[in-house]
């Protein structure tokens, strides 16, 4: 026995040391791209009914206001322009497009570790939106946001494990020239995070300037085209059932430049889309199917994300309800339709109507984030930081969203049932001559990191411990974490020579 004791002790110490080390990616309890799809609010019959209704809408109603170039692309592919100017889509054209559309899209990052594979029901969470205000939690107030705020959001995102991509979450209100705003948005986001970035362009002519900057960042056009780390968020339609003429021209320029495209249809149920959940999904699906035909007419197989983003509306007041149960259902239903078509898709979840990161924000953000993930949504946009129905963005809420999404992702992972997890051997060992509890058993210790997700800021202590710790405040701790992140140099900052060249070519508003 004396000879065996050191061996047992040493083994336990080694196991403890191993547990203290960061887990390998494949051993983490949650990670980007986990498979969802467990939650299915729509039956197969429901999805087929929505599909057939969308095909009928495209064939008989069609879309208005395509630009001349779009008319040429679409009619060349087999769409029909009527005497009323609307473009209608024969059923066979849509079905043929679906048959040849890209089934898997990789959204590249500047750091390949953060590449996102969009296929099947693989789930990724990130930011999005165009908030015009920054939430000031200390002053319980709002102010206009600027380019520094956007850059800070990118830097924070870069450090958060459960925020997988950064789509521009706010507008640089301190830059009045639209071209400079678009270019500074690219600069602020790309110099703040190594993860995939999404943004938009105000005018078609601005795309070439954006591509020039991206080529400089990538090290040449060939390297950019090999790994395009920024995608175009494109509101190519103005619901109901009209093309956004200028945005379509932006889309064409982005496709030509090798940039992945998010086809974003954002109708408001009860205002610019039918008030019923099913009807709003039908319209969003119709519009995105038209967009898919458009993209493939310009360049077959070009990476495109099926961005059905119908939003909920409070019909009593006309206010948007991004945090409602109806919104969660809209997003979950759209996720199912993406899976029905087998195309990469994205939709909105995690939006809070609450103005501050409070209890209301918590239930609103968690409800739709969990349902989106369980539905297998590839890209969960606006998942963290967004308040006031997309009008305000909050850095502290972005940080807290990392914890919230971690719990949502654990729900996505689900329950593993196998011989080991059924734990009969463990039960036998504990109950028959054992300690009568599972605390400290080898099985418990060995799986405590691989099975469980622990919050970074969420407090699970007892009231007594909480009091002894000085009653830590969640929001104050998030602010402290924000300040700590922003006090460090960004790992995404550009090489000084590249940065100097970019600043010589473009009017960059961020300090060097």
Secondary structure as GFF3:
##gff-version 3
##sequence-region A 1 512
A	DSSP	alpha_helix	2	20	.	.	.	ID=ss1
A	DSSP	three_ten_helix	25	27	.	.	.	ID=ss2
A	DSSP	beta_strand	34	35	.	.	.	ID=ss3
A	DSSP	alpha_helix	44	60	.	.	.	ID=ss4
A	DSSP	alpha_helix	68	77	.	.	.	ID=ss5
A	DSSP	beta_strand	80	81	.	.	.	ID=ss6
A	DSSP	beta_strand	87	88	.	.	.	ID=ss7
A	DSSP	alpha_helix	91	100	.	.	.	ID=ss8
A	DSSP	beta_strand	105	107	.	.	.	ID=ss9
A	DSSP	three_ten_helix	112	114	.	.	.	ID=ss10
A	DSSP	beta_strand	116	118	.	.	.	ID=ss11
A	DSSP	beta_strand	122	125	.	.	.	ID=ss12
A	DSSP	beta_strand	133	136	.	.	.	ID=ss13
A	DSSP	beta_strand	141	144	.	.	.	ID=ss14
A	DSSP	alpha_helix	147	159	.	.	.	ID=ss15
A	DSSP	beta_strand	165	167	.	.	.	ID=ss16
A	DSSP	alpha_helix	178	190	.	.	.	ID=ss17
A	DSSP	beta_strand	196	199	.	.	.	ID=ss18
A	DSSP	three_ten_helix	204	206	.	.	.	ID=ss19
A	DSSP	alpha_helix	207	218	.	.	.	ID=ss20
A	DSSP	alpha_helix	221	226	.	.	.	ID=ss21
A	DSSP	beta_strand	230	234	.	.	.	ID=ss22
A	DSSP	alpha_helix	245	256	.	.	.	ID=ss23
A	DSSP	beta_strand	261	265	.	.	.	ID=ss24
A	DSSP	alpha_helix	277	298	.	.	.	ID=ss25
A	DSSP	beta_strand	304	308	.	.	.	ID=ss26
A	DSSP	beta_strand	313	314	.	.	.	ID=ss27
A	DSSP	beta_strand	319	320	.	.	.	ID=ss28
A	DSSP	alpha_helix	325	341	.	.	.	ID=ss29
A	DSSP	beta_strand	346	348	.	.	.	ID=ss30
A	DSSP	alpha_helix	359	374	.	.	.	ID=ss31
A	DSSP	beta_strand	379	381	.	.	.	ID=ss32
A	DSSP	beta_strand	386	387	.	.	.	ID=ss33
A	DSSP	three_ten_helix	388	390	.	.	.	ID=ss34
A	DSSP	beta_strand	392	393	.	.	.	ID=ss35
A	DSSP	alpha_helix	395	413	.	.	.	ID=ss36
A	DSSP	alpha_helix	419	422	.	.	.	ID=ss37
A	DSSP	alpha_helix	424	431	.	.	.	ID=ss38
A	DSSP	alpha_helix	442	447	.	.	.	ID=ss39
A	DSSP	alpha_helix	463	468	.	.	.	ID=ss40
A	DSSP	alpha_helix	474	487	.	.	.	ID=ss41
A	DSSP	alpha_helix	496	505	.	.	.	ID=ss42
###
